[in-house]
Amino acid sequence: MKKERWITDNTWNATDERKAVKKMKLQAKFMGRDLETIKVKYKEKVKEVNKRCKADKQQWFDNKAKEAENAANTGNSKRLFGIVKELTGHRI
């Protein structure tokens, strides 16, 4: 699994919880348990993980923008272009 740098540990824990609920959902499907409540719980976990990922990514981009702004203000063009390359994957 590719670990994204912008995802926090709390979000990774939430993804592990989502996986556990998914296993419960599959077991309930075969064992005839109350599948509907587990489906609802799984949907909530999916929404939670997506929301956390979106917030983590936005925070990471904001931090990188601040770093780039500081590098530009101090005249550190090497660091500035490194940040741009990191964000876009291209050189400008």
N, C-alpha and C positions, 0 to 999 in steps of 0.2 A: 504494500500500500504506500502510495506517495504521500508523504506528510507535508502539507502546505505550511509555510512559515507563518502565515497570518492567522492560523486557527489557534485559539488559546486552549490550554489544558482543560478548562471547564467545558468547552465545546466538544473536545475529544471524549470526555467522560459522558456527555450527553449522547454522543453517537454510540458509545458502548451500551448505554441504557436502552437506546432505540433498538440495537441489535438483539438485546436480551428479550425485549418485548416482542420482536419479530419471531424469535424462536418460540416464545410462548404462544404466539398466534398460530404458528405451524403445528405445534403440539395440540392445541385446542381443536384445530381443524380435524386432526386424525383421531382424537380421543373423544370428540363429541361434547366438549365443555362449552361454556358460555362464550361463544365466539364473538358476539356483537360487542360486549364490553371490552374485550381485548382489542378489537378492531378500533374502537373509539380511542382507547389508550394509545395505540400505535400511531393513529393519526395525530394525536396531540404531541407525541414525541417527535414526529416528523416535522410538524410546524415549529416546535421549540428549537430543533437543531437548525432548521433553515433560518429562523430568525437570528439565532446566535451567530451562525456563519456570516450572515449578511452584516451584522453589527461588527463582528471581528474584522471583516475585510475592509469595511468603511474606516474603522479606527486605524488599521494598518496603513491604508492609503493616506489618511490625514497625517499620521506620524511621518510618513515618507515625504509628504509635501512640506511639512515643517522642516525636516532635515534638508531638503533641497533649497528651501528659502534661506535657511541659515548658511548653507554652503555658498549660495549666490551672494548673500550680503557680505560674507567674509572674503569673497574672491577665490574660493576653493573650487575651481572649475573641474578639477579631476574628480572630486567627490560628487559634484553636481551631475556630471555626465555619467558617473557610475550609478547614481540613483535613477537617472532617466533610463539607462540601459536595463537596470533591474526591473523597472516598472513596465517598460514597453517591450523589452527583448531586442530592441534595435538601437542603433546609434543615430543621433541626429546630426 
